[in-house]
Amino acid sequence: MSNSMASRDVVIANPQGLHARPADLFSRLASRFDSTVEVVKDKQRVDGKSILDVLMLAAVQGTTLTIVATGADANEAVEALARMVEEYRTLEEVTDETTKKQTG
């Protein structure tokens, strides 16, 4: 099993920032991946699978975050989470698209 690392900078697109609902969606989507997921804002690094940690970032619209994943599905995790943040997509939209990509 590969232990690769992937990262990507994203800018919060949601006008209300990464408040409770999108933070919940982010952490739930991150939890679907086997990889470790961390989110970095300035010098603060948090667990992307924890809604409380994600909320502690207090990321408003326009904030740049770095999503870092380490594990076998790191690339897929980073891409799915980045799409969700940049486009403020719902968990279901990102999951459907990721599943379609993986199956065919």
Z-matrix of the N, CA and C atoms (Angstrom, degrees):
N
C 1 1.450
C 2 1.526 1 109.15
N 3 1.306 2 116.90 1 129.78
C 4 1.458 3 123.05 2 -177.23
C 5 1.526 4 110.42 3 -77.94
N 6 1.310 5 115.71 4 146.63
C 7 1.452 6 121.11 5 177.55
C 8 1.522 7 108.64 6 -120.25
N 9 1.331 8 116.03 7 62.95
C 10 1.455 9 120.65 8 -176.48
C 11 1.528 10 110.96 9 -82.49
N 12 1.326 11 114.77 10 164.06
C 13 1.454 12 121.27 11 178.94
C 14 1.521 13 109.26 12 -124.39
N 15 1.317 14 115.88 13 141.44
C 16 1.460 15 121.61 14 176.54
C 17 1.518 16 107.87 15 -138.21
N 18 1.325 17 116.18 16 148.86
C 19 1.463 18 119.95 17 176.14
C 20 1.518 19 109.41 18 -148.96
N 21 1.304 20 114.51 19 157.76
C 22 1.457 21 120.00 20 -179.84
C 23 1.523 22 109.40 21 -159.22
N 24 1.312 23 115.82 22 137.51
C 25 1.459 24 121.20 23 173.80
C 26 1.519 25 108.87 24 -84.33
N 27 1.324 26 115.78 25 138.32
C 28 1.459 27 121.61 26 177.91
C 29 1.520 28 108.77 27 -134.60
N 30 1.320 29 115.42 28 155.89
C 31 1.464 30 121.28 29 176.93
C 32 1.525 31 107.52 30 -115.77
N 33 1.328 32 116.60 31 131.12
C 34 1.459 33 121.72 32 -179.65
C 35 1.525 34 109.14 33 -63.53
N 36 1.330 35 115.97 34 120.78
C 37 1.461 36 121.52 35 -178.20
C 38 1.530 37 112.79 36 -95.28
N 39 1.319 38 117.03 37 -26.79
C 40 1.457 39 121.49 38 -176.66
C 41 1.530 40 110.30 39 -63.11
N 42 1.327 41 117.80 40 126.40
C 43 1.470 42 120.67 41 -179.43
C 44 1.533 43 113.56 42 -57.94
N 45 1.319 44 118.16 43 -26.99
C 46 1.464 45 121.65 44 178.51
C 47 1.526 46 112.14 45 -92.40
N 48 1.314 47 117.57 46 3.42
C 49 1.456 48 120.75 47 179.59
C 50 1.522 49 111.92 48 77.85
N 51 1.316 50 115.50 49 -164.79
C 52 1.459 51 121.67 50 -179.16
C 53 1.530 52 108.07 51 -93.35
N 54 1.343 53 115.14 52 67.61
C 55 1.463 54 121.10 53 -179.42
C 56 1.530 55 109.83 54 -80.83
N 57 1.323 56 118.14 55 -168.23
C 58 1.470 57 122.57 56 -170.21
C 59 1.531 58 114.33 57 -54.43
N 60 1.313 59 118.38 58 -49.09
C 61 1.463 60 119.02 59 -175.50
C 62 1.532 61 112.34 60 -66.21
N 63 1.335 62 119.43 61 -52.47
C 64 1.462 63 117.27 62 178.38
C 65 1.531 64 113.09 63 -65.63
N 66 1.324 65 118.00 64 -30.09
C 67 1.468 66 120.11 65 176.59
C 68 1.525 67 109.97 66 -66.06
N 69 1.323 68 116.42 67 -38.93
C 70 1.465 69 121.01 68 176.29
C 71 1.520 70 110.65 69 -63.99
N 72 1.329 71 116.46 70 -45.98
C 73 1.461 72 120.17 71 178.57
C 74 1.524 73 111.17 72 -61.77
N 75 1.328 74 116.34 73 -40.68
C 76 1.459 75 120.93 74 179.96
C 77 1.532 76 110.14 75 -61.96
N 78 1.331 77 116.30 76 -50.62
C 79 1.465 78 119.53 77 -176.92
C 80 1.527 79 111.43 78 -66.48
N 81 1.321 80 118.07 79 -34.83
C 82 1.475 81 120.23 80 177.40
C 83 1.521 82 110.80 81 -67.90
N 84 1.329 83 117.19 82 -41.46
C 85 1.461 84 119.43 83 177.54
C 86 1.527 85 109.93 84 -65.89
N 87 1.313 86 118.00 85 -43.98
C 88 1.469 87 121.37 86 179.04
C 89 1.528 88 110.63 87 -58.31
N 90 1.322 89 116.91 88 -37.25
C 91 1.464 90 121.59 89 -178.63
C 92 1.525 91 113.12 90 -68.52
N 93 1.303 92 117.27 91 -15.99
C 94 1.468 93 120.69 92 178.45
C 95 1.528 94 112.49 93 -76.80
N 96 1.313 95 116.12 94 -11.80
C 97 1.463 96 120.41 95 -179.52
C 98 1.520 97 109.68 96 -101.99
N 99 1.334 98 115.82 97 147.77
C 100 1.458 99 121.32 98 177.84
C 101 1.524 100 111.52 99 -73.17
N 102 1.306 101 117.04 100 -27.30
C 103 1.468 102 121.52 101 -177.69
C 104 1.525 103 111.74 102 -64.23
N 105 1.326 104 115.02 103 154.64
C 106 1.451 105 121.59 104 169.52
C 107 1.525 106 106.60 105 -74.49
N 108 1.325 107 117.06 106 134.66
C 109 1.460 108 121.03 107 -179.67
C 110 1.525 109 108.43 108 -122.88
N 111 1.321 110 115.41 109 126.75
C 112 1.456 111 121.22 110 176.05
C 113 1.519 112 109.05 111 -125.82
N 114 1.329 113 115.08 112 151.94
C 115 1.457 114 121.47 113 177.72
C 116 1.525 115 107.27 114 -123.52
N 117 1.325 116 115.09 115 132.57
C 118 1.463 117 120.84 116 -176.84
C 119 1.526 118 109.85 117 -118.14
N 120 1.331 119 115.16 118 130.66
C 121 1.472 120 122.09 119 172.96
C 122 1.519 121 106.27 120 -129.83
N 123 1.308 122 115.88 121 117.63
C 124 1.460 123 121.00 122 -174.60
C 125 1.530 124 108.31 123 55.49
N 126 1.318 125 118.90 124 -116.64
C 127 1.468 126 121.12 125 179.72
C 128 1.522 127 112.27 126 -104.36
N 129 1.325 128 116.72 127 5.10
C 130 1.467 129 121.41 128 -178.71
C 131 1.528 130 109.53 129 -93.14
N 132 1.344 131 116.58 130 125.41
C 133 1.469 132 122.69 131 -179.64
C 134 1.521 133 107.45 132 -120.30
N 135 1.357 134 116.44 133 126.04
C 136 1.465 135 120.36 134 -177.51
C 137 1.523 136 110.98 135 -129.12
N 138 1.319 137 115.27 136 164.07
C 139 1.461 138 123.16 137 176.69
C 140 1.526 139 108.82 138 -75.61
N 141 1.320 140 116.84 139 117.62
C 142 1.462 141 121.33 140 -178.50
C 143 1.515 142 114.19 141 -70.56
N 144 1.327 143 117.38 142 -11.42
C 145 1.461 144 121.27 143 179.37
C 146 1.523 145 112.15 144 -92.86
N 147 1.329 146 116.70 145 0.64
C 148 1.468 147 122.45 146 -179.79
C 149 1.524 148 109.67 147 -111.35
N 150 1.326 149 116.62 148 116.83
C 151 1.466 150 119.92 149 -179.97
C 152 1.531 151 110.83 150 -60.00
N 153 1.332 152 117.13 151 -39.50
C 154 1.466 153 119.36 152 -179.46
C 155 1.521 154 111.75 153 -64.32
N 156 1.325 155 116.15 154 -40.65
C 157 1.464 156 119.39 155 177.90
C 158 1.521 157 111.07 156 -64.00
N 159 1.330 158 116.82 157 -43.27
C 160 1.468 159 121.01 158 -179.77
C 161 1.524 160 110.00 159 -63.77
N 162 1.329 161 117.32 160 -41.06
C 163 1.466 162 120.78 161 178.49
C 164 1.530 163 111.87 162 -64.08
N 165 1.348 164 116.76 163 -33.10
C 166 1.472 165 120.38 164 -179.81
C 167 1.523 166 112.50 165 -61.99
N 168 1.323 167 117.66 166 -19.10
C 169 1.461 168 120.37 167 179.11
C 170 1.527 169 111.96 168 -69.71
N 171 1.336 170 116.99 169 -22.07
C 172 1.470 171 122.14 170 -179.20
C 173 1.533 172 110.73 171 47.86
N 174 1.335 173 115.65 172 50.88
C 175 1.464 174 121.54 173 -175.99
C 176 1.528 175 111.03 174 -83.92
N 177 1.312 176 116.18 175 113.60
C 178 1.462 177 122.03 176 178.13
C 179 1.531 178 109.48 177 -92.45
N 180 1.329 179 115.90 178 169.95
C 181 1.462 180 119.89 179 178.43
C 182 1.526 181 109.41 180 -55.11
N 183 1.327 182 115.64 181 134.04
C 184 1.448 183 121.21 182 179.66
C 185 1.526 184 113.92 183 94.69
N 186 1.335 185 117.15 184 -10.64
C 187 1.464 186 121.25 185 178.46
C 188 1.524 187 110.00 186 -69.07
N 189 1.326 188 116.45 187 136.55
C 190 1.468 189 121.10 188 174.58
C 191 1.517 190 109.15 189 -94.19
N 192 1.326 191 115.46 190 126.75
C 193 1.459 192 122.93 191 176.46
C 194 1.518 193 108.12 192 -119.40
N 195 1.322 194 116.58 193 154.36
C 196 1.457 195 121.49 194 172.11
C 197 1.520 196 107.45 195 -114.12
N 198 1.325 197 115.71 196 123.48
C 199 1.461 198 121.68 197 176.36
C 200 1.524 199 106.76 198 -96.26
N 201 1.334 200 116.51 199 125.78
C 202 1.464 201 122.28 200 -178.33
C 203 1.522 202 108.03 201 -124.34
N 204 1.329 203 116.71 202 127.53
C 205 1.464 204 121.00 203 177.29
C 206 1.519 205 109.21 204 -127.93
N 207 1.327 206 115.25 205 142.73
C 208 1.455 207 121.65 206 177.93
C 209 1.521 208 108.51 207 -131.58
N 210 1.335 209 116.13 208 123.29
C 211 1.459 210 120.96 209 179.71
C 212 1.507 211 110.95 210 148.69
N 213 1.315 212 115.89 211 -177.42
C 214 1.461 213 122.17 212 -175.23
C 215 1.531 214 112.70 213 -61.79
N 216 1.328 215 117.81 214 -34.20
C 217 1.466 216 120.85 215 -178.05
C 218 1.531 217 111.63 216 -109.81
N 219 1.321 218 116.53 217 31.18
C 220 1.466 219 121.67 218 -176.35
C 221 1.526 220 112.75 219 -59.06
N 222 1.329 221 117.18 220 -45.37
C 223 1.475 222 119.99 221 -179.07
C 224 1.517 223 111.43 222 -61.59
N 225 1.328 224 116.69 223 -45.60
C 226 1.468 225 120.72 224 -179.86
C 227 1.528 226 110.73 225 -63.27
N 228 1.333 227 116.47 226 -40.81
C 229 1.462 228 120.35 227 -179.69
C 230 1.523 229 110.86 228 -62.34
N 231 1.319 230 116.41 229 -49.46
C 232 1.462 231 120.51 230 -178.11
C 233 1.527 232 110.83 231 -62.28
N 234 1.315 233 117.43 232 -44.05
C 235 1.470 234 119.95 233 -179.26
C 236 1.528 235 112.08 234 -63.45
N 237 1.327 236 117.05 235 -45.37
C 238 1.469 237 120.50 236 -179.41
C 239 1.526 238 111.11 237 -64.61
N 240 1.316 239 116.99 238 -44.76
C 241 1.467 240 120.63 239 -179.68
C 242 1.530 241 111.57 240 -67.64
N 243 1.314 242 116.97 241 -38.21
C 244 1.466 243 120.32 242 178.30
C 245 1.526 244 110.79 243 -64.29
N 246 1.324 245 116.92 244 -43.64
C 247 1.477 246 119.83 245 177.52
C 248 1.525 247 110.56 246 -59.58
N 249 1.310 248 115.54 247 -42.44
C 250 1.461 249 119.72 248 -178.78
C 251 1.535 250 111.25 249 -62.55
N 252 1.325 251 117.02 250 -44.39
C 253 1.466 252 121.49 251 -178.40
C 254 1.526 253 110.99 252 -70.00
N 255 1.307 254 117.11 253 -47.92
C 256 1.467 255 120.77 254 -175.58
C 257 1.519 256 112.68 255 -68.18
N 258 1.294 257 116.68 256 -34.66
C 259 1.462 258 119.80 257 -176.23
C 260 1.516 259 112.43 258 -107.11
N 261 1.348 260 116.71 259 -1.10
C 262 1.456 261 123.66 260 -172.74
C 263 1.513 262 110.46 261 45.58
N 264 1.314 263 113.70 262 58.12
C 265 1.456 264 120.37 263 179.14
C 266 1.510 265 109.68 264 -90.08
N 267 1.321 266 114.95 265 154.98
C 268 1.456 267 118.89 266 179.60
C 269 1.515 268 110.26 267 -77.59
N 270 1.310 269 115.42 268 161.59
C 271 1.460 270 122.10 269 178.58
C 272 1.529 271 110.33 270 -57.08
N 273 1.313 272 116.99 271 -42.08
C 274 1.455 273 121.24 272 -177.79
C 275 1.531 274 111.80 273 -66.02
N 276 1.321 275 117.67 274 -40.87
C 277 1.467 276 120.91 275 178.96
C 278 1.519 277 111.54 276 -62.61
N 279 1.321 278 117.18 277 -45.42
C 280 1.459 279 121.05 278 -178.86
C 281 1.525 280 110.13 279 -68.73
N 282 1.327 281 117.52 280 -41.49
C 283 1.465 282 121.70 281 -179.70
C 284 1.521 283 110.61 282 -63.34
N 285 1.329 284 118.04 283 -45.05
C 286 1.463 285 121.53 284 178.84
C 287 1.520 286 110.94 285 -59.26
N 288 1.316 287 117.00 286 -45.43
C 289 1.459 288 121.32 287 -178.63
C 290 1.530 289 111.16 288 -65.95
N 291 1.333 290 117.06 289 -41.91
C 292 1.468 291 121.54 290 179.66
C 293 1.521 292 110.25 291 -64.65
N 294 1.332 293 117.22 292 -41.85
C 295 1.469 294 121.58 293 179.49
C 296 1.521 295 110.75 294 -63.82
N 297 1.331 296 117.07 295 -42.81
C 298 1.474 297 121.02 296 179.19
C 299 1.524 298 110.72 297 -61.58
N 300 1.339 299 116.63 298 -40.37
C 301 1.461 300 121.81 299 179.65
C 302 1.531 301 111.03 300 -63.66
N 303 1.331 302 116.25 301 -42.16
C 304 1.463 303 121.55 302 -176.18
C 305 1.523 304 111.95 303 -73.09
N 306 1.324 305 118.23 304 -29.42
C 307 1.465 306 120.77 305 -175.83
C 308 1.531 307 112.46 306 -96.39
N 309 1.281 308 116.82 307 -9.90
C 310 1.406 309 110.62 308 176.88
C 311 1.409 310 124.71 309 163.40
